C-alpha cells in the first residue's frame, strides 16, 4: 500500500556551477513530480534558494513535456543557479518561505554545499520549527567530489570535454611543437584533470600522444621537478603537453600561483596578477620559459591555455551522463513517493567488464559538506593518473572522435 | 587533348596555424595526385618547407585511401606545420631541394604567408633558376583574411566553435549572472570574433542572448566606451557577455593590453604580464572590476576567458568546411592537371537564397601577402556585427545544438 504523502507543493532548485546535464536532472524530477497526486504545484526557484527567499519563483506544474525535453537538452541551469552557502539563519528563512508557499517537499540539485543546505533545512523544519518538510538532494558536480558516489552527474560530460580538448590540442602541439600547459577546473579533486589522459587513446600511439604529464591537486607540486619532468619529455619527443589542475598547491597547502609570483611586488601589482583567471597558466609558462634549458640552447616555444567556463557546460554531453543525471533525479522523487522523509542519491558501479551503474539512497548527513579526493590507486607517481583511473573513466565519456596519423 | 605535364615528383606541405579541416585539403590533394600519371612520387614535407630543406620527407604515393580518409577526419596538420616565413634566400634553398628531389609540382596549404612563399618559389624556380616547377597555393586560415575569397577553409569550423562556445557560455552567464569577457583569435580580422554572434540564435530570445557586445580589430577600441557599453547592457539584463578580438587596438594601432597595463612598472614586470596569453582578458576584466559602477553599489562579478588553441582545431568541424577544404585542394590539383603553371584557389558564393559555393582559379600574386579585413557592411556601430554578417556567416557553421529556456 502506498504511503500517505504530505499534501502540498513541491519546490526544486539548481545550485553551484552549471553543467551540461543539470537540466536533465531538473526535467527528470519535474516530470516525475507531475505524476504524483499529493503534489499540488511544482515550483521552480530562480537562482536556487536565493529565489525562494526573494519570491522569485516559477510554476512548472503544467509546463508541457515537449518544452521540458527541449530544456533538458540545453546545457547550464535553466532555473538559474546560485553560489549562496546558507548558514542556519538563512536556512530558517528558507523554511519560512516553504511554509509561506505550502511547500512539503524540497528538491535541490547541486554539490556538497547543496546537500548541506538540504541537511540544515531538513533539520530546522522538522525539529526546531515542527514543520513537515521532506528534503532531497540530487547530486551534480563536474568536480566529481561527492563521497559514496562512483561518479557524479555532470562529471562525465566535463570529462568528455577534457578528452576532446586535450586530443585536439595534442595534435596541435604535434603540428607546431613546443611546451603546452593547459589549466583544468577542479580546485580540490583531480578527477577532471585526470580525464585529460583519455586523450591518449588506446592505440599504438598512446605513449606519444598528450597529455604527457598530469598534475593533480592531491599531489604536492614542486616547481623544480616540474621543469625536469618537462625537460625529460621534451628531450624524448621534441614537444610536451601538460595537464595542470587549477588547484595544485605546495606541500603546506599554498596555491602555486602565489609562490611563482613571489618575485613580483605584490602590494603594487599582486592584485592584477592573482585575480586573473589566466594567472596560474601564465606563471607556469613563464617559469618554464625562464628556467628550462634545452639541448642546443634554442629558445623554447611555451604557451598556456586556461579552458575556463566552457569546460563545464559544453553543448556536447556524454550520453551516459545525460541518462544518469535524469535517472538520479527521478530516483530522488521515487524516494519521496515511497515515503522517505529525506535523503540523497549516489551512483555506484557494478563490478564487471561492462559498464553498469546503479542508484542508491543515502542519508543527507552521509554526503553533506564532505569532499572526495582522488583515491591513491587512481594516481601514478607525482605526474600521472594510473591505468585503473583510465579504466574507470573511459566508459563515462562516450565515443571520442577517432584520429589517425601519417 | 590533355596538356603534357612535366614528369617528376609532386610535393605537398601544410603551414601556419592548424585547423580542424586542413587534413581534408591534404588528403584531397594526395588522392587527386595519386591519379595523375605524370606524377611519379607524392612527397609530404614534415613541418612545411622546413622539412623540405631539412630532408624531413614522407612518401605518400601509396598511402592507402582508407588510411588517408582517417587522417582527413583528424584535426590539425598531420604532416606537421611551420611558422617559417621564407625570404628569397630561404626560397632559393627550397627550389634547390625541389631540384634535388626531382619535384615538378609544389602544393602548399596555408594562409597569405604561404601563398607568398608559393609566389617567391615559383618566381625563383622559373625565372632565375630556369627550373620548371609549378606552384599552387591551397587556401587555409581560421582568420578568414584572404582577399578574393568569400571565406577560407578552416574558418567555418572555427566559427562553429565560437558559436557553440558563446552559446554555452551565455547560458552559463544567465545562470550565474555577471560580466563575462571572452577573448577570440584573429589578430587582424574580426570575422572569427563576429561569428560569436551566431550564438544568439534566431528565436525570440535573440535580443537577450549573448554575446551582447562584439569588439573587432577593425574598430578602434576605447576603454571608457567599453565601460559604458557594459554598464548599459548590465542595467537592462543584469548580466553581460562580451566577445573581444585578441587584436583590438587603439586608434593609433597600439595593442590595448599595453595601454591598460600602463599603471604597471613595465621594466620590472611587464614581461610577465604581456607575454601571458590570458593578459588581455585579465586586464579588461580588471578594468571593468575597478572602474564600472553599477546601481546599488554592489560588487560586480567579472571574469574573462581566453579560448586559446582549442578554437582552431576542435574535433567537431563544420560539414561544409570539411567538404570545401577537400574540394579546394582537388581544384588546385585539377589546375595543375589541365596545364596551369601556378595559382591559388578562391571560394566564392553564388548570389541567391540557398548557400552555394564555387571555386575559382586566381593568380598567386592576387592573394600573396595581402590581408582581408571585415568589410564595412559586416560591422554595426562600434560594438557589434551587422545582420548582413549574420546572414553571411550562418550557413557556414552547420547545425548548432538547439537550446530552450524556462
Boltz contact constraints between the chains, C-beta under 6 A:
constraints:
  - contact:
      token1: [A, 18]
      token2: [B, 172]
      max_distance: 6.0
  - contact:
      token1: [A, 18]
      token2: [B, 175]
      max_distance: 6.0
  - contact:
      token1: [A, 70]
      token2: [B, 404]
      max_distance: 6.0
  - contact:
      token1: [A, 71]
      token2: [B, 404]
      max_distance: 6.0
  - contact:
      token1: [A, 71]
      token2: [B, 406]
      max_distance: 6.0
  - contact:
      token1: [A, 74]
      token2: [B, 403]
      max_distance: 6.0
  - contact:
      token1: [A, 74]
      token2: [B, 404]
      max_distance: 6.0
  - contact:
      token1: [A, 75]
      token2: [B, 168]
      max_distance: 6.0
  - contact:
      token1: [A, 75]
      token2: [B, 171]
      max_distance: 6.0
  - contact:
      token1: [A, 76]
      token2: [B, 171]
      max_distance: 6.0
  - contact:
      token1: [A, 76]
      token2: [B, 172]
      max_distance: 6.0
  - contact:
      token1: [A, 76]
      token2: [B, 175]
      max_distance: 6.0
  - contact:
      token1: [A, 77]
      token2: [B, 175]
      max_distance: 6.0
  - contact:
      token1: [A, 78]
      token2: [B, 406]
      max_distance: 6.0
  - contact:
      token1: [A, 80]
      token2: [B, 175]
      max_distance: 6.0
  - contact:
      token1: [A, 81]
      token2: [B, 175]
      max_distance: 6.0
  - contact:
      token1: [A, 81]
      token2: [B, 176]
      max_distance: 6.0
  - contact:
      token1: [A, 164]
      token2: [B, 315]
      max_distance: 6.0
  - contact:
      token1: [A, 165]
      token2: [B, 310]
      max_distance: 6.0
  - contact:
      token1: [A, 168]
      token2: [B, 75]
      max_distance: 6.0
  - contact:
      token1: [A, 168]
      token2: [B, 310]
      max_distance: 6.0
  - contact:
      token1: [A, 168]
      token2: [B, 313]
      max_distance: 6.0
  - contact:
      token1: [A, 168]
      token2: [B, 314]
      max_distance: 6.0
  - contact:
      token1: [A, 168]
      token2: [B, 315]
      max_distance: 6.0
  - contact:
      token1: [A, 169]
      token2: [B, 309]
      max_distance: 6.0
  - contact:
      token1: [A, 169]
      token2: [B, 310]
      max_distance: 6.0
  - contact:
      token1: [A, 171]
      token2: [B, 75]
      max_distance: 6.0
  - contact:
      token1: [A, 171]
      token2: [B, 76]
      max_distance: 6.0
  - contact:
      token1: [A, 172]
      token2: [B, 18]
      max_distance: 6.0
  - contact:
      token1: [A, 172]
      token2: [B, 76]
      max_distance: 6.0
  - contact:
      token1: [A, 172]
      token2: [B, 309]
      max_distance: 6.0
  - contact:
      token1: [A, 172]
      token2: [B, 313]
      max_distance: 6.0
  - contact:
      token1: [A, 175]
      token2: [B, 18]
      max_distance: 6.0
  - contact:
      token1: [A, 175]
      token2: [B, 76]
      max_distance: 6.0
  - contact:
      token1: [A, 175]
      token2: [B, 77]
      max_distance: 6.0
  - contact:
      token1: [A, 175]
      token2: [B, 80]
      max_distance: 6.0
  - contact:
      token1: [A, 175]
      token2: [B, 81]
      max_distance: 6.0
  - contact:
      token1: [A, 176]
      token2: [B, 81]
      max_distance: 6.0
  - contact:
      token1: [A, 264]
      token2: [B, 269]
      max_distance: 6.0
  - contact:
      token1: [A, 269]
      token2: [B, 264]
      max_distance: 6.0
  - contact:
      token1: [A, 272]
      token2: [B, 286]
      max_distance: 6.0
  - contact:
      token1: [A, 276]
      token2: [B, 278]
      max_distance: 6.0
  - contact:
      token1: [A, 276]
      token2: [B, 282]
      max_distance: 6.0
  - contact:
      token1: [A, 278]
      token2: [B, 276]
      max_distance: 6.0
  - contact:
      token1: [A, 278]
      token2: [B, 278]
      max_distance: 6.0
  - contact:
      token1: [A, 278]
      token2: [B, 282]
      max_distance: 6.0
  - contact:
      token1: [A, 282]
      token2: [B, 276]
      max_distance: 6.0
  - contact:
      token1: [A, 282]
      token2: [B, 278]
      max_distance: 6.0
  - contact:
      token1: [A, 286]
      token2: [B, 272]
      max_distance: 6.0
  - contact:
      token1: [A, 305]
      token2: [B, 308]
      max_distance: 6.0
  - contact:
      token1: [A, 305]
      token2: [B, 309]
      max_distance: 6.0
  - contact:
      token1: [A, 308]
      token2: [B, 305]
      max_distance: 6.0
  - contact:
      token1: [A, 309]
      token2: [B, 169]
      max_distance: 6.0
  - contact:
      token1: [A, 309]
      token2: [B, 172]
      max_distance: 6.0
  - contact:
      token1: [A, 309]
      token2: [B, 305]
      max_distance: 6.0
  - contact:
      token1: [A, 310]
      token2: [B, 165]
      max_distance: 6.0
  - contact:
      token1: [A, 310]
      token2: [B, 168]
      max_distance: 6.0
  - contact:
      token1: [A, 310]
      token2: [B, 169]
      max_distance: 6.0
  - contact:
      token1: [A, 313]
      token2: [B, 168]
      max_distance: 6.0
  - contact:
      token1: [A, 313]
      token2: [B, 172]
      max_distance: 6.0
  - contact:
      token1: [A, 314]
      token2: [B, 168]
      max_distance: 6.0
  - contact:
      token1: [A, 315]
      token2: [B, 164]
      max_distance: 6.0
  - contact:
      token1: [A, 315]
      token2: [B, 168]
      max_distance: 6.0
  - contact:
      token1: [A, 315]
      token2: [B, 401]
      max_distance: 6.0
  - contact:
      token1: [A, 401]
      token2: [B, 315]
      max_distance: 6.0
  - contact:
      token1: [A, 403]
      token2: [B, 74]
      max_distance: 6.0
  - contact:
      token1: [A, 404]
      token2: [B, 70]
      max_distance: 6.0
  - contact:
      token1: [A, 404]
      token2: [B, 71]
      max_distance: 6.0
  - contact:
      token1: [A, 404]
      token2: [B, 74]
      max_distance: 6.0
  - contact:
      token1: [A, 406]
      token2: [B, 71]
      max_distance: 6.0
  - contact:
      token1: [A, 406]
      token2: [B, 78]
      max_distance: 6.0
